[in-house]
Amino acid sequence: MYTNTYVVEDGYEFFAKRQLVTLFSAPNYCGEFDNAGGMMSVDETLMCSFQILKPSEKKPKYQYGALNTGRPLTPPRAANLPPQTQSKAGKK
């Protein structure tokens, strides 16, 4: 029998004298945990094997200006665009 009710660090964890296993398949859960995920396979003889899904490197959700001022970059205005784009930006 297996459960999947809480985050486990290594993707799976045995308990109850190895009669039960918690399996957690979401690596880096919600971007808040540095946990691995796990997949369990059971063969015809009921032998269990596990595949570990390591979390990917954390990347920021949003990228801000070079000074990290806390606000997103402002898009360029028509005056700052290359000449061929300025003429198109002014037409409606």
RASUL-V396742 format. One record per residue. SS is DSSP state (H for helix, E for strand, L for the rest). PHI is phi in degrees with one decimal (NA if undefined). D_CENTER is the distance of its C-alpha to the mean C-alpha in Angstrom with 1 decimal. Layout:
# RASUL-V396742
ss:SS phi:PHI d_center:D_CENTER
ss:SS phi:PHI d_center:D_CENTER
This chain:
# RASUL-V396742
ss:L phi:NA d_center:27.8
ss:E phi:-134.8 d_center:24.1
ss:E phi:-126.5 d_center:22.2
ss:L phi:-146.7 d_center:18.6
ss:L phi:-97.1 d_center:19.2
ss:L phi:-151.4 d_center:17.4
ss:L phi:-70.7 d_center:14.6
ss:L phi:-119.7 d_center:16.0
ss:L phi:-57.8 d_center:15.1
ss:L phi:-101.0 d_center:15.9
ss:L phi:91.9 d_center:14.7
ss:E phi:-152.4 d_center:18.3
ss:E phi:-155.9 d_center:21.3
ss:E phi:-81.5 d_center:25.0
ss:E phi:-155.1 d_center:27.4
ss:L phi:54.5 d_center:30.9
ss:L phi:56.0 d_center:32.5
ss:L phi:62.2 d_center:29.8
ss:L phi:-89.4 d_center:30.8
ss:E phi:-128.8 d_center:27.5
ss:E phi:-137.7 d_center:23.9
ss:E phi:-93.4 d_center:20.8
ss:E phi:-119.8 d_center:17.9
ss:L phi:-125.7 d_center:14.3
ss:L phi:-99.6 d_center:12.1
ss:L phi:-107.1 d_center:8.6
ss:L phi:-67.1 d_center:7.1
ss:L phi:51.7 d_center:5.8
ss:H phi:-52.5 d_center:7.1
ss:H phi:57.3 d_center:7.1
ss:H phi:69.7 d_center:5.8
ss:L phi:-109.0 d_center:9.4
ss:L phi:-113.6 d_center:10.0
ss:L phi:-99.5 d_center:10.0
ss:L phi:-91.3 d_center:10.8
ss:L phi:-88.1 d_center:11.0
ss:E phi:-105.0 d_center:11.2
ss:E phi:-140.0 d_center:14.7
ss:E phi:-123.4 d_center:16.8
ss:E phi:-116.6 d_center:20.5
ss:E phi:-115.0 d_center:23.4
ss:E phi:-123.4 d_center:26.9
ss:L phi:-88.4 d_center:29.9
ss:L phi:-65.7 d_center:33.4
ss:L phi:-93.8 d_center:34.6
ss:L phi:68.2 d_center:31.8
ss:L phi:-80.0 d_center:30.3
ss:E phi:-95.2 d_center:26.6
ss:E phi:-132.5 d_center:24.3
ss:E phi:-124.7 d_center:20.6
ss:E phi:-117.8 d_center:17.9
ss:E phi:-96.5 d_center:15.2
ss:E phi:-104.4 d_center:11.6
ss:L phi:-76.6 d_center:10.6
ss:L phi:-68.7 d_center:7.3
ss:L phi:-77.6 d_center:6.8
ss:L phi:-64.4 d_center:8.4
ss:L phi:-72.8 d_center:7.4
ss:L phi:-121.9 d_center:8.5
ss:L phi:-64.3 d_center:10.5
ss:L phi:-68.8 d_center:10.0
ss:L phi:-129.2 d_center:13.7
ss:L phi:-109.0 d_center:16.2
ss:L phi:-109.7 d_center:19.6
ss:L phi:-55.4 d_center:23.0
ss:L phi:-59.7 d_center:24.1
ss:L phi:-87.7 d_center:25.6
ss:L phi:52.5 d_center:22.6
ss:L phi:-76.7 d_center:25.0
ss:L phi:95.4 d_center:22.5
ss:L phi:-125.9 d_center:23.2
ss:L phi:-65.4 d_center:21.9
ss:L phi:-63.5 d_center:24.1
ss:L phi:-85.0 d_center:27.2
ss:L phi:-65.8 d_center:27.7
ss:L phi:-66.5 d_center:30.9
ss:L phi:-87.6 d_center:34.2
ss:H phi:-58.2 d_center:36.6
ss:H phi:-66.5 d_center:38.9
ss:H phi:-92.7 d_center:36.2
ss:L phi:-82.7 d_center:35.6
ss:L phi:-58.8 d_center:37.4
ss:H phi:-52.6 d_center:40.9
ss:H phi:-65.1 d_center:40.2
ss:H phi:-84.0 d_center:37.4
ss:H phi:-61.7 d_center:39.6
ss:H phi:-65.4 d_center:42.2
ss:H phi:-72.4 d_center:39.7
ss:H phi:-68.8 d_center:38.1
ss:H phi:-79.5 d_center:41.5
ss:L phi:-81.9 d_center:42.6
ss:L phi:-127.5 d_center:42.0
